Amino acid sequence: MHIILVSDRLATARTITLSGGHLALIASALVVVVLALSSMMSYFTVRHAAEIRLPFLQELLRSISLEEASKTRELVRENLATMAARLGQMQGQLMQLDSLGERLAGLAGVKPADAKNAAAQKAAGNAGRGGPLLRPDNLTTHDLQNALDELARQVEVRSDTLAALEHSIFEERIRKHLLPTALPVIEGVHMSSNFGWRLDPFTGQTAMHEGIDFIAEPGTPILAAAAGIVKTAELHPQYGNMVEIDHGNDLITRYAHARELNVKVGEFVKRGQRIAAVGSTGRSTGPHLHFEVRIGGAAQNPSRFLEQGNSRLARRN
């Protein structure tokens, strides 16, 4: 390529000859200059933009973080207040359980203090109690957890107390059903002969009467004075048609002179169940029920047991 230079300062025109290599070198230089200028412009643009926008972004992020932290604290505070209110309700219910336990202890004939101490010794012995007053709105998460743990321990103690009372009531119910305190005949039947020494109706001599006699019409139902297992149901030379019921602990009741027997040996009978009918079999002068209570084979005064039943009936009325 030939380039002719013409100028007033030059006396003659000049000619410059450019080859292909010269043109490539010039193009490369132009490209380098353009890239360098573009890089410089991009750098300064980004730098100035960051300096302008970065504080704004930081402030925006800080504001969002503070708002989220405030919401979280408010949520935790509301949950703590709700749990504290629920804790107060549970403590109130625990006091109601205490009152219920005391009433049950009274029904079972157990002193409330004894029942509580017996159950509490397992969990806390006889340690004293006390501490500062903490209001629900001042409770922290740690305080609330400690209160819940203490409440759980108290619930366990109350559960043991109620379980002990339930056991006592159950035993008392069984004892009542196994003690011969119910009348062996229907109410209104008269007693003709007490327990103890008397004149024998056949010999006229003093003899020991080991039971009590109830005058009743023939066929009057004879009832079990307590629950138990029929030990004997047979005809005896002296007692006539006789039923013996085993109530456990060597306690036996005997029903004699019956006209007929309505139970068999080995049968379980309930309290107040019909077991026979009044008659005059065996060594008897007329229709009546001879009723005995024996402990370890020794005759006891049946009136002592029947009076217990009557006193409980009077208390219920």
C-alpha positions in Angstrom: 0.0 0.0 0.0 1.4 3.5 -0.9 0.4 6.6 1.0 1.3 10.0 -0.5 1.7 12.8 2.0 1.2 16.3 0.6 1.7 19.4 2.9 2.6 23.1 2.6 5.5 22.4 4.9 7.0 19.8 2.6 8.7 21.0 -0.5 7.8 17.9 -2.3 5.2 15.1 -1.8 6.3 12.1 0.1 5.3 8.5 -0.4 5.0 6.0 2.4 4.8 2.4 1.5 3.0 0.1 4.0 3.3 -3.6 3.7 0.8 -6.3 5.0 2.9 -6.7 8.2 2.6 -3.0 8.9 -1.1 -3.1 8.6 -1.5 -6.1 10.9 0.7 -4.5 13.5 -1.4 -1.3 13.4 -4.7 -3.3 13.7 -3.4 -5.2 16.7 -2.4 -2.1 18.4 -5.8 -0.6 17.9 -7.5 -3.6 19.3 -5.2 -3.6 22.4 -6.0 0.1 23.0 -9.8 -0.5 22.7 -9.7 -3.4 25.1 -7.6 -1.4 27.6 -10.0 1.5 27.5 -13.0 -0.8 27.9 -11.5 -2.5 30.9 -10.7 0.8 32.6 -14.2 2.1 32.0 -15.8 -1.1 33.4 -13.6 -1.0 36.5 -14.4 2.6 37.4 -18.1 2.1 36.7 -18.4 -0.9 39.0 -16.3 0.7 41.7 -18.3 3.9 41.8 -21.6 1.9 41.7 -20.6 -0.3 44.6 -19.5 2.7 46.6 -22.9 4.2 46.0 -25.1 1.1 46.5 -23.3 -1.0 49.2 -24.3 1.2 52.2 -27.9 1.0 51.1 -27.8 -2.8 50.8 -26.2 -3.2 54.1 -28.8 -1.0 55.8 -31.6 -3.0 54.1 -30.1 -6.3 55.3 -29.7 -4.9 58.8 -33.3 -3.7 58.9 -34.6 -7.1 57.7 -32.4 -9.0 60.4 -33.7 -6.7 63.2 -37.3 -7.3 62.1 -36.9 -11.0 62.0 -35.2 -11.1 65.4 -38.0 -9.0 66.9 -40.6 -11.3 65.5 -38.7 -14.3 66.9 -38.4 -12.8 70.4 -42.1 -11.9 70.3 -43.0 -15.4 69.3 -40.9 -16.9 72.1 -42.4 -14.5 74.6 -45.9 -15.5 73.6 -45.1 -19.2 73.8 -43.6 -18.8 77.2 -46.7 -16.9 78.4 -48.9 -19.6 77.1 -46.9 -22.4 78.7 -46.7 -20.5 82.0 -50.5 -20.1 81.9 -50.9 -23.8 81.2 -48.5 -24.5 84.1 -50.7 -22.5 86.4 -53.8 -24.5 85.3 -52.0 -27.8 85.9 -50.9 -26.7 89.3 -54.6 -25.8 90.1 -55.6 -29.2 88.9 -52.9 -30.8 91.1 -54.5 -29.0 94.1 -57.9 -30.5 93.1 -56.2 -33.9 93.0 -55.0 -33.3 96.6 -58.5 -32.5 97.7 -59.8 -35.6 96.0 -57.1 -37.7 97.6 -58.1 -36.4 101.0 -61.7 -37.2 100.5 -60.8 -40.7 99.3 -58.6 -41.2 102.3 -61.5 -40.3 104.5 -63.7 -42.8 102.8 -61.0 -45.4 103.1 -60.5 -44.7 106.7 -56.8 -43.7 106.1 -55.4 -40.5 107.5 -54.6 -38.1 104.6 -51.2 -37.2 106.1 -50.2 -40.9 106.4 -51.3 -41.6 102.8 -49.3 -38.6 101.5 -46.2 -39.4 103.5 -46.3 -43.1 102.5 -46.3 -42.1 98.8 -44.0 -39.1 99.1 -41.2 -41.0 100.9 -40.5 -42.9 97.7 -40.0 -39.7 95.7 -38.7 -37.0 98.1 -38.4 -38.4 101.6 -39.4 -35.9 104.3 -37.4 -33.0 102.9 -38.7 -29.5 103.5 -39.9 -27.2 100.8 -39.6 -23.6 100.0 -38.2 -21.0 97.5 -38.7 -17.6 96.0 -42.0 -16.6 94.4 -41.7 -16.6 90.6 -44.5 -15.1 88.6 -45.5 -16.6 85.3 -44.7 -13.5 83.3 -41.1 -13.4 84.7 -40.3 -17.1 83.9 -37.4 -17.8 81.6 -37.1 -20.9 79.5 -34.9 -22.5 82.1 -37.3 -21.5 85.0 -40.2 -22.9 83.0 -38.4 -26.2 82.4 -37.6 -26.5 86.1 -41.2 -25.8 87.0 -42.4 -28.5 84.6 -39.9 -31.0 86.0 -41.1 -30.2 89.6 -44.7 -30.5 88.5 -44.0 -33.9 86.9 -42.4 -35.1 90.2 -45.5 -33.9 92.1 -47.8 -35.7 89.7 -45.8 -38.9 90.3 -46.2 -38.5 94.0 -49.9 -37.8 93.7 -50.3 -40.9 91.5 -48.6 -43.0 94.1 -50.9 -41.5 96.8 -54.0 -42.2 94.8 -52.8 -45.7 93.9 -52.2 -46.4 97.6 -55.7 -45.1 98.4 -57.2 -47.3 95.7 -55.4 -50.3 97.1 -56.8 -49.5 100.6 -60.3 -49.0 99.3 -60.1 -52.2 97.4 -58.8 -54.1 100.4 -61.6 -52.6 102.6 -64.2 -53.5 100.1 -62.9 -57.1 100.0 -62.7 -57.2 103.8 -66.3 -56.0 104.1 -67.5 -58.6 101.6 -65.6 -61.4 103.4 -66.7 -60.5 106.9 -70.1 -61.9 108.0 -71.8 -58.6 108.8 -74.9 -59.1 106.7 -78.1 -60.6 108.3 -78.4 -64.3 107.3 -82.2 -64.0 107.0 -84.5 -61.3 105.9 -85.0 -58.2 108.1 -87.7 -58.3 110.6 -87.0 -61.9 111.7 -86.7 -62.1 115.5 -83.7 -63.6 117.4 -84.8 -66.2 119.9 -81.5 -67.3 121.6 -78.3 -65.4 122.0 -74.7 -66.6 122.0 -73.4 -68.0 125.4 -74.6 -70.1 128.3 -78.3 -71.1 128.4 -80.6 -73.8 129.5 -80.7 -76.5 126.9 -84.2 -76.9 125.5 -84.0 -80.7 125.5 -82.2 -81.5 128.8 -83.0 -78.4 130.8 -79.4 -78.2 131.9 -76.9 -75.3 131.4 -75.1 -75.7 128.1 -73.0 -73.5 125.8 -74.9 -72.1 122.8 -72.2 -71.4 120.2 -74.4 -69.4 117.9 -77.6 -67.3 117.7 -81.1 -68.5 116.7 -83.5 -66.6 114.4 -87.2 -67.6 114.5 -88.7 -67.7 111.0 -91.4 -69.4 109.0 -90.4 -72.6 107.2 -89.1 -71.9 103.7 -87.8 -68.4 104.6 -84.6 -67.8 102.6 -81.3 -68.2 104.4 -78.7 -65.8 103.0 -74.9 -65.8 103.0 -73.6 -63.4 105.6 -70.5 -62.8 103.5 -68.9 -63.9 100.2 -66.9 -67.1 100.3 -66.6 -70.8 99.2 -69.0 -73.4 100.3 -67.1 -75.8 102.5 -69.9 -78.1 103.7 -73.4 -78.8 102.4 -74.7 -81.9 104.1 -77.1 -83.5 106.6 -75.6 -83.4 110.1 -77.0 -85.5 113.0 -77.0 -82.4 115.4 -77.3 -79.5 113.0 -79.6 -81.1 110.4 -79.2 -79.7 106.9 -76.1 -77.5 107.3 -74.1 -75.2 105.1 -70.6 -74.0 106.0 -68.9 -71.2 104.1 -65.2 -70.5 104.2 -64.4 -66.8 104.0 -60.6 -67.1 104.3 -58.2 -66.5 107.1 -59.7 -69.5 109.1 -63.1 -67.6 109.2 -66.2 -69.9 108.7 -69.9 -69.2 109.0 -72.4 -72.1 109.7 -76.1 -72.2 108.9 -78.0 -75.1 110.5 -81.5 -76.8 110.7 -82.4 -75.9 107.1 -85.3 -77.5 105.3 -83.4 -77.6 102.0 -79.9 -76.7 100.7 -79.5 -74.5 97.6 -75.7 -74.7 97.1 -73.0 -77.3 96.6 -69.5 -77.8 98.0 -66.9 -75.8 96.2 -69.4 -73.2 94.9 -68.6 -69.5 95.3 -71.4 -67.6 96.9 -71.9 -63.8 97.0 -72.8 -61.8 100.0 -76.6 -61.9 100.5 -77.0 -64.9 98.1 -79.7 -67.5 99.0 -78.0 -70.7 100.2 -80.8 -72.6 101.9 -84.3 -72.4 103.4 -85.4 -72.3 107.1 -86.5 -75.6 108.5 -86.4 -77.7 111.6 -84.0 -80.6 110.8 -81.6 -82.1 113.3 -81.7 -81.3 117.0 -84.3 -78.6 116.8 -87.6 -77.8 118.6 -89.1 -75.8 115.7 -88.4 -73.9 112.5 -85.5 -71.5 113.0 -82.0 -70.7 111.7 -79.0 -71.5 113.9 -76.1 -69.2 112.8 -72.5 -69.5 113.9 -69.2 -67.7 113.3 -66.0 -69.6 113.9 -62.4 -68.4 113.7 -59.7 -71.1 113.7 -62.4 -73.6 114.9 -63.3 -71.5 117.9 -66.9 -70.2 118.2 -67.3 -66.4 118.1 -70.3 -64.2 119.1 -72.0 -63.6 115.7 -73.7 -60.5 117.1 -70.4 -58.6 117.1 -70.1 -59.0 113.4 -73.8 -58.3 112.7 -73.6 -55.1 114.7 -70.7 -53.9 112.5 -73.0 -54.2 109.5 -75.8 -52.4 111.2 -73.5 -49.6 112.3 -72.3 -49.1 108.7 -75.8 -49.1 107.5 -76.8 -46.5 110.1 -73.8 -44.3 109.0 -74.8 -44.5 105.4 -78.4 -43.5 106.2 
